[in-house]
Structure formats: C-alpha cells, structure tokens
Amino acid sequence: MTAFDDQQTTSSLTPSELRADIPALQQGAYMNYGAHGPSPRYVVSAAQEFLASHEYDSPIVDDPYGAAFEAFDDVRGQVASFVGAECDEIALTESTTAGINAVADGLALDDGDVVVRTDLEHPAGTLPWQRLERDGIEVRVVPTANGRLDQEEFKTAVTGADVACFSAVTWTHGTRLPVAELVDIAHDAGVFVLVDAVQVPGQLPMDVAEWGADAVAAAGHKWLLGLWGGGFLYVDSDVVESLQPRAVGYRSVETPTADPLEYATGARRFEVGSANPAPHVALGEAIDTIDDVGVERIESRIHSLTSRLTAQLPSERLLSPATPESGLVTVDVDDPEKTVKRLASESIIIRSLPQISAVRASIHAVNTEAEIDRLAATLSGSFEAHHSA
C-alpha cells in the first residue's frame, strides 16, 4: 500500500487503480474536476453497452420504452441511496441548471414574490431568477466575504421572502456553507430552500436528510466522473405536491391519456419525455465506482493533497482557506487567462475565474503528490517573476 492509496481500508478500489482506468489522466496533470471530471473506461462502457442493447436488441426482444424506464428506475434508486433520500424523492435531469430551472418554474412565483441568493452563485443559480425578475419577482442578493456568508445578513434577507437558493460548496472559493443551519434559518421564516450541490457528490459525503432542504440539484459530470447529461434533482416528499411543473410529458404524469392530468407521485413529475438513458446509466456506474473507493476516503485524500498545495503557496495569494474545505483551491494571479494557457502548454490543466480574477485548481483523490508539487512550483515561479519585474 503506497502513500498514494492512503491507509488500508475495506474499499475494493484504490485511488491509484481508479486513476489508471481514466484515459485522460494518462496525458497530463488534470486538476479541473470542479468543471468536468474525465470518466473512467467502465463508466463510458456502461453507457455504450446500454445504447447498443437499447438500439440493437430491445426493439425486437424487449420493449425499448420498458428497457428505458427500468434503467431510469434503477438509477433513481442508486442516486437515492447515495444521497440519503427515498426513491420517489429523486428526479433524473440533464444537469444542475435543469434542476434549478425545474424548481423555479414549479414554484409558480408571482409578481412581488421574493427570491434570496448569495452574490457568489454559479450562473446555474442566478440566471433562472434573472429571468423571473422580468416577470416582477424581486431578487435579494446577500453579500459574502472570502466565500463566507454572514448568517445574520442571511436571516434579514429571508425575512418576508419566498425562496432561498444557495450553494453547498462555493464554486469560487471552495468553502462549505453551513447548509443545515441556513435551511433552519430560512424555514423559520417560512421560506422554500433550494440548494445547488453540484460541487459535493463524489468528493464529500452528501446526506440530503441531514441538510433538510426542500430541494437539491446536482449532476454527475464533475467529481463523480460521470457523463454530461446525468443530473439529478431531490425534492422532499413533504413539499413536492405543492410544485406544479410547467414542462410536462408522459414521464411527468401517472396516466399520459388522462384528462385532467395527474402529476406523477413524487419528484418524477419533473421528468418529461424520451430522454436518452445512457448518461444516467453512466451516472449509476459512476456512483458505484465512487462507493467502491469510499467517499470518506476520497474526502481525506483530497484534504491531504489540497493542504499540500496551500502550504506551498504564499498565504496572501490564497483566496480559498489555507486549511482547505474541499478540492477547490483558488489563487490570486496577475493574469488568470494567461496563467491558465501557460500551464496548459505544460499539460497542467486548471481554470480561470473571471468573476474574481483568479485561477482555480480542482483536486481529486486521483491526483498525485508529484502533480501537486509541480502545480505549486509553477504558480510560485510566476509570483516570483512578477515580483522581480
């Protein structure tokens, strides 16, 4: 057992074994999982094998619709178990953005209703509300500092509001917001709570029951190492009946030919029509893979690697906490776009954050200490060059 694999555990798959199964990681130092997580071979194969069976076999030996619905049912169960929900509290979506939009539309907000968000939400958590502002919805933006949200300011903002939307892990700073505490504050004010959790599954434990939010949107193409198109939405069974989706199809209802329509029981009412099951089949495989490694083991290794990085960088350059709270490490640089391009020329992949004029490294358990040291040295060299100039 090497340092790369940490201590002996009951997990059947080590981080190094997982890394070896991801073709993209054999070509460079990839540290951009907060945007996109390259998939292992067997995640892609699961999607390909389903597609082959669905298109080559099921039209004759099975029912294509039945095969798709069975796959959807299986994946809903996997997602529910993974995030601490019941099966009928999970809807399969295309993305986090799709989930947030579905809830925003389903709430049927009226002129004068109030939505609260923070000032550091991803566009997935801002654009749906911007659209509703054109219909007379008020959006209150709570300011943050260094990726932190003042709970008293949040309490003031949600007073008299209808909806609160915020991220569990900030995409700009990698900080963890106190989700359960913020949910309690909002619920005390009678406010519906929607959480953007896309930066959580695959790198940190996730239990929607502990959070207590009314709805949680996420996706599998980042830290879970799944495919694009494999998103999911949790909606608490206690509130789902109050939501009336605007987009409706045969998967949204109990009986497609019934008049009047009757929404499907639970969160499935947010699923619409003939979507391709392959990305969600891949999502199920990705969840199994992360479970095989162990989320707690992944969290521990990510913390070790990110701490190794922050320890080698000037503290005044860190925009993320010096003691990392996730795999996201944000660094102040003089020219983010130029820095990202320069690192890419050396096969070190990170991203820029134009909103705060910084670069962000997203470090997973499959990264190596050598990659961390190489990134730190390259970034530190740019600081020294600027200082000497």
N, C-alpha and C positions, 0 to 999 in steps of 0.2 A: 504493500500500500504506500503510495507516494504522497508527498505533501499536497500535490495537485488534487488528490482524491479525498483529502482530509482524513479524519479518523474512521475506523471500521464502523459500519452501520449495517442495519438489516436491509438496506436498499439493494436492489438487484442490479442497478445500473450506476456506474460511477460517472462523474462529470467528464473525465478524460475519455471514457468509452462513448459518451454522448457526443463529445466534440469530434471524435473520429468518424462518426456517422453523418456529419454535416459537411457536405462537399464545399460550400462557400468558405468555410473556416480553414480549409487547406491552402487558400490562396492569399491570405493576408491576416492582419490583426484587426478583426472586426469588433467594433465597440459602439454599435448604434442600435441596440435592441429596443430602446425606447421608441424608435421609429418603425423598425422592421426586424423581425427575428428570422434569420435563414433557417429553413426547415431541414431536419434530418431526412435521410433517404426513405425511411419507413413511413413517415408522415405523408410524403408525396406519393409513395407507392399505395398507401391506403386509399387515397383519392383516385388514383389511376385505376386501381383494381375495381373500385366501386363503379366508376364510369364504364369500364369495359363490360362488367356484368350487367349494368343497367341498360346499356345500349345494344349489347350483343346477345344476351341471354334472356333477360326478363320480358322482352316483348312477346316471346313465344312460350317460354316455360314458366313464366310468372306474370304478374301484373306490374307494369312499371310504376304506377301510382302506389300500389301496395308496397313495393320494394322501397320507394322513396319515403313513404310515411313510416315504415318500420325503421328505416335509418334515422329519420328525424326523432322518433320516439326514443331510440337507443341513446342518441346524443343528448337529448334533453335530460335523460336520467344520469348520464355521466357528468354533465355540467352541474346539475342539481347537487349531486353528491360532492363534487369538487368545491362548491362554494357554500355549502351548508343550507340548501334550500330544498323545497319539495318539488317534484317533477312538474306539477301544474303551475308552479311559480316561474317557470323558465320559458321564454320565447327565443327562438333562433332567428337572428337578424344578420344583416350583411356586415354591420360594423357598429362601433360605439356611437358614431354620429347618427346612424339609422335608429338606434335605440332611443337616444335622447330626443330625436325628432318625433318618434312614435309617441313617446310620453307627452311631449309638449303639445302635440295635436290632440291626444286623447283627453287631456285635461279640460279642453273646451274653455279656455280662458276668454274672458270678456273685456271690453273696453273698461279701463280703470283698475283691472286686476294687477297685482304686483309680483314680479319675479326678482329674486335676490341671487346674485352670483358674486364671485370674487373677481379681482382685477387681473388674475393670472390664469384664467381658464384657457384651455385649448380652444381653437375655433369651433370644435365639436360642441363645446359648452357655451359658446357665445352667439354663433350665427342663428340658431333656431329662435333665440329670444330677440335678436335684432329684427328678424322677420316679423315677429309678433308685435314689436314696437310700432310697426307701421299700421297695425290694427288698433292701436290705442293702449297696448299693455305698457305699464311702467316697469323699467328695469333699474333696480338699485344695485350699484357696484360697490362692494366692500373693499377698501384698500388693504393691501398686505405689505409686509416689510420683510425682506430676505426670505420669502417663501413661508412666512408665518401669518396667521390670521388671528387678530385680536377677538376673543370671544365676546367681550362686552360690545364691541362695534358690530359684531355679527348679531348679537341679541337685539340691539337697537334697530338694525336693518330689517330683521324679520318681523318686527312688531307691525301688525296690520298687513303683512304680506300673504301671498297665496302659495308660492312655490319658492324653494331654495335649491340651487344647483351648484355643486362644488366638487372638486376632485379629491380623491382619497390620497393620491400621491401627486404632488405638483410636477408638471412636465418641465417647468422652467428651473426648479431648484432641487428637485428630488426629495423634498421634505414631505413627511407624513402629516396630514391634517388629522386632528382628533375626531374622527368620523362619528363615533358613538356619542361623544359629548355635544358635537354640533347638531346631530339629529335630535337629541333630547331638548336642546335649546329651541330648535325650530318647532318640534312637536308641541312643546309647552305653549308656543304662540299659535298653534293650530295650522301650521304650515306643512305642506306636502314636500318631501325631501327626495331629490333625485341625485344620485352620486355617479360621477364619471370615475370608473375604477380601472380604466384600461391599462394603467401602469402597475397594476397589482398582480393579476393572476400569472403565475409562472415564476415570479421572483419573491413573493411574500405570501404568507398564509392569508386566506380570504374566507371570512365567515359572515355572510350577509345577515344571519340571525343575530349575531353579536352587534353588528352595526345598527340594526333596527331601522334602516332607511326604507322608504316606501318603494323605491325603485333604484336599481343599479344597472348601469350599462357598461359593457366591456367587450373585448374582442380577443381573438387568439393568435393574431399575426405578429405580436410583439414578443413578450417574454415567454409565452407558451410555445413559440416556434411553430405555430400553425400556418395556415394559408390565408391569404386575403379572401375576404368573403365569409369568414367563420366567426361571426359575432354572436353575442347573446345578451338578453335582457332579463333581469329578475324583477318581478313585480309582486309585492307582498299580497298574499291571498286576502288579507283584510281590506285592501283598497282597490283591488283590480276591478271589481264590479262597478266602481264609480268612474272608470275610464272608458271612453267611447271612441275607439279608433276611427279616424277618417278614411284611411285606406283599408278597404275590406275586400276579401276574396274567399274562395272556397275553404281555405285553411283557417280563416278567421271565425267561421261560424259552425254551429252544430250541424245544421242541415242546409246545404247550399241552395236548395229549391224552396225553402220555407219562406212564407210571407205572412207576417213581418219577420225580418231576420232576427236570429237569436245568436249573439256572440258566443264563441266557444268558451267553455269553462276555463278560467284561469288566464295565464299570460299568453296562451296560444292565440288569443284573439288579435295579437299583434303580428302574427304571421299572415301572409297574404295569398300568394299563388304559387305557380310552378317554379320555384327556385331550384337551383342546382344543389343537390345534397352533398356533392363531393367535398366542398370546403368544410362542411360540418362533420362529415365522416373523418376528414383530416383533423379537425378540432378534437374529436374523440380520441384519436390516436395520439395527438399531442398531449392531451390530459393524462392519458395512460403513461406516456413517456416521462412527464414531469413527476407523476406519482411514483414511478419506478426509481427515479433519482431521490425523491423526497423533498418537499417544499422547504422544510426546516433546514435540511442540509444545504439546499441551494441558497437560502437566505444567509446562512452562516458563512458560506464561502464567498458570496457576493460582498458581505461586510468586510471580510478579510482582505479581499482584493481592492475594494474602494478605499479602505483605510490605508493600504499600502500606497495607493496613488496620492491621496490627500497629504500624507506625511512627507511626500517628496516635492510638493508644490508650495510656493510662497503663500502664506496664510492670507495676505492681502489680495491675492488673485482668486481666492476661492469665493464663489457666490453660493455654493452649496455648503452645508455644515461640515466643519472639519472632522467631526465624527459622523460619518455618512449614515443616512436613514434609509437608503435604497441604493439601487445600482446606478442611479443618475448622479453624475458629478459635473457641475457647471463651473466653468473657469473664465475669468475676465481676460480677454486678449485684445490687442490693439486693432486687429483687422480679422474678424471672425471668418469671413468668406475666404480670404487669402490663406488663413491658417488651415482651414479645412482642406483646401485644394493642395496646399503644400504637404500636409500629412497624407492625403490620398495618393500623392505621387510616390510616397514611400510605403504604400499599402497599409496605412493606418487609417481606419475608417471611423470618423466621428461626425458630428453635425454642428451647424451653426444655429444660434437662436437670435434672429434679428431683433426680436422684441426687447431683448435686454443686452444686445451687443456682446455676445459671449459664445463660447463653444461648449458643447455638452458631450461627454463620453457616457455611454450606457454599457455598463459592465455586467456580464452574466457569469454564472458559475463555470461556464465552459472556457472562459478566458484563462490565460496563464500569467504567472508572475512575471515571466520574461516580457510579455506584451505590455503589462502594466509599467514595468521599468522603462521600456522603450518609449511608451507614450509620455511618461513623466520627463524623461531626458529630452525628448524632442520639444515639448512645451517649455520646459525650463530654459532650453537653449534659445528659444525665441524671446523669452523675457530678458535674458542677459544681452542678446543682440540689440534689443530696443534700448536697454539702459545704457549700453556703451555708445550707442549712436547719439 
